[in-house]
Amino acid sequence: MTRRSRAGAASALVLASALTLGLGLGARAQINSGSNGSDGALNPSTNIVINMADHPNGIYQYTSVNIPSGVTVTFIPNATNSPVTWLVQSNCVINGTVNVSGPFLNSYIGTNGGPGGWGGGSGGSIPAPGQGPGGGGVGIIDVSYPQGGSFATLGGNNTNSRALYGNSFLLPLLGGSGGGAAANANGGSGGGAILIAASDVIQLNGSILANGASSPGEGGGGSGGAVRLVTQTFTGSGAISVTGGANYGAGGSGWIRIDALAYNDAVTFSGVVSQGYQPIIIPTPGQGMQLTITSIGGVPVPANPAGILATPDAILSAQQTNPIPVVVSCSNVPLNSSIIVTVVPQSGASVSAVANNNTGSLASSTATASLVFPRGGGLIYASVAVGN
């Protein structure tokens, strides 16, 4: 029996709201992206695919970025499936396309989402739900249609508001969720997530895409992902899209956040968008809310789980009896919050349980949820919803 813990911050934290700081901004206010310039300038002349394997945290430190017209930048996710983060010392000019959308796969087997996003469910005689906090439910012949993945808005055929997650500030930065599968097709994958922070100007005359993928058949579409831009001046006449995949159950929309001190743009947005100035680019480790699944049925979980079914992070004995305890460590989460632990098996419906972190303090607390685990491999993740 194998059980998986979803990798990175996305496995550990889903917030309904975020804490922000109100600052008085004078004429001399400036943005510092925090880039050390170690990755040099990004200035491709032809289409490129960035393999994120050598950047396990997904953070790139550029001096400048210039994506010319007609050039498309896509990505191969790293082992931890982290979102893409570009820190730019000066200007970021995008006249071409930056694409972290969920990939389309014409198959019964669900594929992974874009970087930082989740995969769609696999189809077949026992279709699987989509992966991720907003993963869509399965379609059952003559009974129900598959659900699209949810994120900022609900996926098609879904009326459960608990499937919504994330927040308008995109802190933390999360991708979209997969659509549920049907008997004849996999569900679409969720869109990925990208943060671009430039100390001077972000000029967007091209496009940034973090769309969810459609199913090749009657499965649910993946939800759109997330795009966050932080800069001194935001300008241009391009487009940002975080739409869901269109299917029998369309994927929900993703989030777009623009944090800038000056706006001079006519950019077209497709998704749920907010604008303002939130000065936090990358939260300081340990200071924000964090959830970590530390053990499952007494089996320790690695500190940095990979979330890849072929190489399980935790293996439970087939003799393990249900219900099985899952221990979640909480940091900076108010005591007695509802911690939701969800298991998404390779096939069949997902299973959830709720526990309260009533042991410890605000800085460090623990919640233990007991779940009746389905047999076989799957993903497991924890989430918490906090009020405004």
FENMO-V325075 format. One record per run of one state. SS is the DSSP state (2 for helix, 1 for strand, 0 for the rest). FROM is the first residue (numbers start at 1). LEN is the number of residues. If there is no record, write none. Layout:
# FENMO-V325075
((SS	FROM	LEN) (SS	FROM	LEN))
This chain:
# FENMO-V325075
((0	1	1) (1	2	4) (0	6	2) (2	8	5) (0	13	28) (1	41	2) (0	43	5) (1	48	4) (2	52	3) (0	55	4) (1	59	4) (0	63	1) (1	64	4) (0	68	4) (1	72	5) (0	77	7) (1	84	5) (0	89	3) (1	92	3) (0	95	2) (1	97	3) (0	100	28) (1	128	1) (0	129	11) (1	140	1) (0	141	3) (1	144	1) (0	145	16) (2	161	3) (0	164	18) (1	182	1) (0	183	2) (1	185	1) (0	186	7) (1	193	12) (0	205	2) (1	207	3) (0	210	10) (1	220	1) (0	221	5) (1	226	11) (0	237	2) (1	239	3) (0	242	7) (1	249	1) (0	250	5) (1	255	11) (0	266	2) (1	268	3) (0	271	1) (1	272	5) (0	277	13) (1	290	7) (0	297	2) (1	299	2) (0	301	13) (1	314	2) (0	316	8) (1	324	8) (0	332	6) (1	338	8) (0	346	2) (1	348	1) (0	349	2) (1	351	6) (0	357	2) (1	359	2) (0	361	4) (1	365	7) (0	372	6) (1	378	7) (0	385	4))
